[in-house]
């Protein structure tokens, strides 16, 4: 069973979010860490999200593409960050939403009462403590 996630990038010019689906390893200790370590520049993040689908994240876009079971899925558009937060979890029952604001990665979990994006560095440092 996968830990499903959506990985999105915010477009500050028009306020939209473009997202991809990732089937496995969606929890912050894996996907969050991979995104922070390997996809923290806007060009690489955009290239990753343009894949539209990942079975699991790998250190490079090409490795992620090669490992993908489905290579023909399109990205999922959202009109705003709020719409992404409200509807992103409904896409294939995702458990985590990731958002890149062109500078930092954030994550939101479908669990708990406080539905908001938190800086991935904060989440990872709390897990390490």
Beta strands, then each sheet from edge to edge (+ up, - down):
strand 1: 5-10
strand 2: 17-22
strand 3: 53-54
strand 4: 76-78
strand 5: 96-100
strand 6: 105-109
strand 7: 118-119
sheet 1: 3+ 2+ 1- 5- 6+ 7-
sheet 2: 3+ 2+ 4-
end
